[in-house]
């Protein structure tokens, strides 16, 4: 049976619970997506927050998508929805997908992001049988780069001056993790 993104799992870690979105998540996600740091690190600061109606329609339909996986990040300590993790841009033939994550203020600096990256990549490689999971990260986000490296992502190249932020050009780094470099602990076999 071919691998698909039709199944929307719930993934449980020590610190986070990753679960499918519902329309009821819209208020929390609207607040998270309006956070200045989220806008900055997603490269969306120049656009500003999205209209609430758009967000409501978006989160209400995430579980119906068969070509991507969007999961809410829940802080197990508080029970609060603190962000999202996504596998998208799925290429079934080449068994690859793109990864992205965003975490609002209530979920930062406690290891929730690192655990979310490991859980999401583990699901992509071990369950969906992806060979490659890739991302791109702006170089002014060292916290994210560290989390990606800890999960086994390797820098592959730089997109020079890919974002104009507050009048300055910012570079972005393309990173990826391959199935052959992955293990259950999310360690960096390729770099050891």
Protein Blocks (a to p, Z undefined) as FASTA:
>chain_A
ZZdfkbccddddfkbccddddfklmmmmmmmmmpmklmmmnopmmnopadfklmmmmmmm
mmmpckbccdddddfknopafbdcddehiafklopadddddddfklgonommmmmmmmmm
mmmmmmnopabdcddddfklmklmmmmmmnopacfbdcehkbceehiacddddddddfkl
pcfkopafklZZ
